């Protein structure tokens, strides 16, 4: 079964955006393992705000948006009525829809956009891995990555990468996902 991987940049104090929505603090001077990560995935899950930001940056089209151009894109929103022709709109109860997508043939799925969407996925136990690019900066304020988590989530560290810039990439497996995969293997 395909995995849903939450993959984001985060400040050392846990923010994904600065107080004004800025992310100019994210390092872009090298690849930071993203080329290899893109080989693992063929699908991306994003929330409405990330979708709208992407559309604005690409002048209303996701047809030629760099590394995303060959990735199937699902937009999660209860307020949007439609999305561009390359994207699929998901609304309402997401558990069954995500479960169906995870069972389809293909590579892993990148959960990229939105703290709200991340919260929903964590609270509904829909994430298998968390891959955080922890930047060596304290923002002090901004949009926190984890907010309104309903219950404790135990993680197992499965990989670390350290870069000369001070960025550290941490990859965790959610213990509930680990148990589910072990059951599937033993069946």
C-alpha positions in Angstrom: 0.0 0.0 0.0 1.1 3.5 -0.8 2.3 5.7 2.1 1.1 9.3 2.9 4.2 11.3 3.8 3.9 14.7 5.4 7.0 16.5 4.1 7.5 20.2 5.1 10.1 22.8 6.0 9.8 23.9 9.6 11.7 26.4 11.8 13.4 25.0 14.9 10.6 26.5 17.0 7.9 24.6 14.9 6.6 27.2 12.5 5.9 26.6 8.8 5.3 30.3 8.0 6.5 33.5 9.6 3.9 36.0 11.1 3.1 37.5 7.7 2.9 34.2 5.9 6.5 34.4 4.7 8.7 31.4 4.0 11.7 33.4 2.9 13.7 31.7 5.7 13.6 28.3 3.8 16.9 27.3 2.3 16.9 27.0 -1.5 20.7 27.0 -2.1 20.8 23.2 -2.8 18.6 20.2 -3.4 18.4 18.9 0.2 17.3 15.4 -1.0 14.2 16.6 -2.9 15.3 15.0 -6.2 15.3 11.6 -4.5 12.1 12.4 -2.7 10.3 13.2 -6.0 11.4 9.8 -7.3 9.4 8.3 -4.4 6.1 10.0 -5.1 3.6 10.5 -7.9 0.8 12.2 -6.0 0.4 15.3 -3.8 -2.3 16.2 -1.3 -2.7 19.9 -0.7 -5.2 22.1 1.1 -7.1 25.1 -0.3 -4.8 27.8 0.8 -1.7 26.0 -0.7 -3.6 25.4 -3.9 -4.6 29.0 -4.2 -1.1 30.1 -3.5 0.2 27.7 -6.2 -2.3 29.0 -8.7 -1.5 32.6 -8.0 2.3 31.9 -8.4 1.6 30.1 -11.7 -0.8 32.7 -13.1 -3.9 30.4 -12.7 -2.4 27.2 -14.0 -0.8 24.1 -12.5 0.2 22.8 -16.0 3.8 23.9 -15.8 4.5 24.2 -12.1 8.0 22.7 -12.1 8.4 19.4 -10.3 4.7 19.3 -9.6 3.9 19.1 -13.4 4.0 15.3 -13.5 2.4 14.7 -10.1 -1.3 13.9 -9.7 -2.7 16.6 -7.4 -5.6 16.3 -5.0 -7.0 19.5 -3.4 -8.8 19.1 -0.1 -11.4 21.8 0.5 -14.9 22.2 1.8 -15.3 25.7 0.3 -13.9 25.4 -3.3 -16.5 24.4 -5.9 -14.0 23.5 -8.6 -10.3 23.2 -9.3 -8.2 23.3 -12.5 -8.4 20.4 -14.9 -5.1 18.8 -13.7 -6.3 18.6 -10.0 -9.0 16.6 -8.3 -11.2 18.2 -5.6 -11.8 16.2 -2.4 -14.3 17.4 0.2 -16.5 16.0 2.9 -15.4 12.9 4.8 -11.9 12.3 3.7 -11.0 9.0 5.4 -12.6 6.7 2.8 -11.4 8.8 -0.1 -7.8 8.8 1.2 -7.9 5.1 1.9 -9.1 4.4 -1.6 -6.3 6.5 -3.1 -3.7 4.8 -0.9 -4.8 1.4 -2.3 -4.5 2.5 -5.9 -1.4 1.5 -7.9 1.4 4.0 -7.7 4.1 5.6 -5.7 3.9 7.2 -2.3 1.8 10.3 -1.7 3.2 13.7 -0.5 1.0 15.6 2.0 2.4 19.0 1.4 0.1 21.8 2.1 -1.5 23.3 5.1 -1.4 23.1 8.8 -5.1 22.6 8.9 -5.0 19.7 6.5 -2.0 18.3 8.4 -4.1 18.5 11.6 -7.0 16.7 10.0 -4.8 13.9 8.6 -3.1 13.4 12.0 -6.3 13.4 13.9 -7.8 10.8 11.4 -4.6 8.7 11.5 -4.0 9.1 7.7 -0.3 9.8 7.8 2.4 7.1 7.6 5.6 9.1 7.7 6.6 12.6 8.7 9.7 14.1 7.0 10.6 17.5 8.4 13.4 19.8 7.0 14.2 21.6 10.3 15.8 24.9 9.5 18.2 26.5 12.0 16.1 29.5 12.7 13.8 30.6 15.5 10.9 32.6 14.0 9.3 33.4 17.4 5.8 33.6 15.9 4.0 32.5 12.8 1.8 29.5 11.8 2.7 26.4 13.8 2.9 23.1 12.0 1.1 21.1 14.8 -1.9 22.7 16.4 -5.1 21.2 17.8 -3.8 17.6 17.7 -6.5 15.6 19.6 -4.3 12.8 21.1 -0.7 11.8 21.6 1.0 10.5 18.4 4.0 8.2 18.9 6.8 8.3 16.3 9.8 6.1 15.5 12.8 7.9 14.0 13.7 6.1 10.8 16.2 8.5 9.1 18.3 11.6 9.7 20.2 13.7 7.3 22.5 16.6 8.3 23.5 19.3 5.9 26.4 21.8 6.1 24.0 24.7 6.3 22.7 23.4 9.6 19.5 22.1 8.2 18.5 18.7 9.6 16.1 16.4 7.8 14.2 14.1 10.2 12.0 11.2 9.0 9.6 9.5 11.4 7.2 6.7 11.0 4.0 6.9 12.9 3.7 3.9 15.3 0.1 3.3 14.3 1.1 3.1 10.7 4.0 0.8 11.6 1.5 -1.7 13.3 -0.8 -1.6 10.4 1.9 -2.5 7.9 3.2 -5.3 10.1 -0.4 -6.8 10.2 -0.6 -6.5 6.4 2.7 -8.3 6.0 1.7 -11.1 8.3 -1.7 -11.7 6.6 
